[in-house]
Amino acid sequence: MSERVSVDPVSSIKVTLNNEVVAETTRGYVVHEQGLDDRYYVPVADVRAALSPGAGAGTCPWKGEWRHLDVTVGETRVANGAWTYFESKPATAATKDFVAFYGSKFQIQIA
């Protein structure tokens, strides 16, 4: 854990798009990062949508190497709708290869 970033387990995360479930898990995490909204990460095995490489990738000095993912739900494709960290820093190692969805593009419910 760093002073800037921390990770906690979440009891339940449900991600939807137009009332269709995109992902649902009881094995997810929330990442708290100073200065940013909380971000919720779901194991890729609990994603019900098709994921494909999106446009854009980068490095976060506190979390690691990330890339965007396109998300396809039925006939709807959401370009760069999610991201994943394929190389994680120690503070966020639990979320490596998990998927986080943009709250501006999907509805995210936490319990």
Secondary structure, DSSP 8 states (H G I E B T S, - for coil): --SSEEEEEES-EEEEETTEEEEEESSEEEEEETTS--EEEEEGGGB-SEEEEEEEEEEETTTEEEEEEEEEETTEEEEEEEEEEEEE-GGGGGGTTEEEE-TTTSEEEE-
